[in-house]
Amino acid sequence: MGYSNPNNIATASKGEEEMVKLEKIRQEFTEYEIDALLITSAHNRRYAANFTGSAGIVLITQTDAYFIT
């Protein structure tokens, strides 16, 4: 049995959600004059990369995003 969407509400795929999150983060780069963001906090890592494991870091630049375990 699959997910039910009784109101036919458009939902974003996981990939689209992640791209929206990355764009929100990148919008702050100019304001704060930063070139990249290194995320090590488990809570923030989960937000940025949807990763729930115990170890890993996320590196986001204006053009790329890396998940390192």
N, C-alpha and C positions, 0 to 999 in steps of 0.2 A: 504494500500500500504506500503510495507516494504522498508528498506534501499537498495539502488542500489549500487552495487560494479561492475561497468562495466569492470574493468580490472582484475577482480578476484584476487585482492590483498588480501593476508592473513591478517586478522585483529585479534588482541587479544581481548579476552573477558574482561569485566570489572574486573573480579577476577584476571585474569592474569596480567592486567595492574597494579593493586594494589600490587600484589606480586613483580613485577619488581621495583616499587617505594620503597617498603619496603627494598628490597635487596640493592638498591642503597644507601638508608639511612644507613642501617646496615654496609655497607662497610666502612663508615667513622668512625664507633665506634672505631675500632682498631687504626686508625691513630691519632685520637684525645683523645684516652684513656678514653672513656666514657662507662658507663654501660647501660645507658638508655637516652631517649630523651622525654621530656615532651613538647608537642606542644599546645600553647594556642592561638596563632595568627589565626584569621579567614582565612587569605590568606594561611598560611602554613597548617592549618587544612584541607582546601579544597584540597590542593595538596596531602597530605598524605592519607586522608580518603575519599575524594570526598564528603565531608559533606558541605552543603551550608547553614545550619541553623545558628542561631545567637549565640547559646551557646553550648559549649562542649569542651573537651580536648582529645588529643590523647597521649597515652603513648606507646613508642616503646622500646622494649628490644631486646637483641640478639635472643631470642627464641619466644617472644610473642608480640602481638600488641593489645592494648585496646582502645576502643572508649568509652568515658564516657560523658553522657549528664546529 
